[in-house]
Amino acid sequence: MSAILAAPHAHTITAKQYSILQGFYAHCYTVYHDNGQADFAFWADQLDQSGISWRVQNAVAVTAEQRDSISLYLSTHLKRKAITVLHNND
């Protein structure tokens, strides 16, 4: 049991899903830091229809909360959270 708990829970997303997550990240970042208009219902629908797990959705939203997250590619943040982007698979 302890070996299971120690291993990170890895996820993979397609390049198309990554593209959608980039838009979601930009939306979240703008709402959190630039007083942008929030439309989380729209994004929840888009992300769910694209088959992106709630864990990945939450990881992106939490990343956007950090003002300095803008200094790295979203893919770098995702990699650090054990989320892999499959660039050759849409």
Summary of the structure (lengths in Angstrom):
residues: 90
radius of gyration: 13.6
end to end distance: 34.8
largest distance: 44.8
contacts: 217
relative contact order: 0.24
helix: 66%
strand: 9%
